[in-house]
Every structure is written in C-alpha cells, then in structure tokens.
C-alpha cells in the first residue's frame, strides 16, 4: 500500500519558497541573483562574515581585474629601476636621458628614482583599473603596451650593461 501523503514538515517543490542570493561582480559590487529552491545547491558556508561593501574588502580581499598584467608591469618596472640604477652607479659616463627622472636622481639619489618610477607605476595601474571598469579589453591593451615599452627599455639597458659592464 502506497501513501501519497508527504511526511509532516516536508514541503512539495511547488510550496518551497524561492531564494534570492546576493552575488558580487569582479569589483565587489553586490548584484542580486535569483535562484529557485529547486536548484539543489547547498548554502555556502563562510568561515568569517565579511562586509563586501567595505573599503578593506574592495582593496585587499576582492579579485581585481588584470591582476596578471598588472603584476607583470610592476615586475618589468622594477627591473627598469634596477637596470637604470646599475648603469648609473657602475659607470660615470651614463646619464639618465629622461630630464624629469634626472631631476629626481640629482636631488634625492636612488630614493628619488624609486619615488619617481613607482609613482608612475601607481598612476598607470590606477588608471588601467579605472578604465577596466568600463572597458576591460582596452585597459588590458594599455597595460600590455606599457609592458612592451618598459620591457624594451629593460632590454636596451641590459645590452648597455653587457657592452660596457
């Protein structure tokens, strides 16, 4: 004998409430997503409650677009600083060709060069993140172009160092 009645406390799929979830996009901005109760996904467990609208989360815990490209740009910029300083400190006949960078070097030494170069790196990284909010591919191309340009400078500096080293 079969009993078509459901167990007490168990609701039929038609009676189960629909669930609305909050998801975040790549910038940590919340967007609502609709999921019916028939989607048999378990609720997400979180170890710690995080306010995804906080500045701390936005800056340090959320995924940023163009992370790989930005990291590569920072790497080649660091190599550019290193190669420039190696050329300037080892050989008296080399001079920084950029007059703005030369001003910083003449007034503050290697610390001035670091301030100048990494201020420019920070500006480029911030601008590409802002561009990425509207046009991700354009921002990616800007960073790729910057990587190629600075990488070319690093290769040129390396050839000078090897020739005159």
ABEGO torsion letter per residue (X at the ends): XBBABBBBGBBBAAABBBBBBBBBBAAGBBBBBBBBAABBBBBBBBABBBBAABAAAAAAABBBBGAAAAAAAAAAAAAAAAAAAAAAAABAABBBABAAAAAAAAAAEAAAAAAAAAAAAAAAAAAAAAAAAABAAAAAAAAAAAAAAAAAAAAAAAAAAAAAX
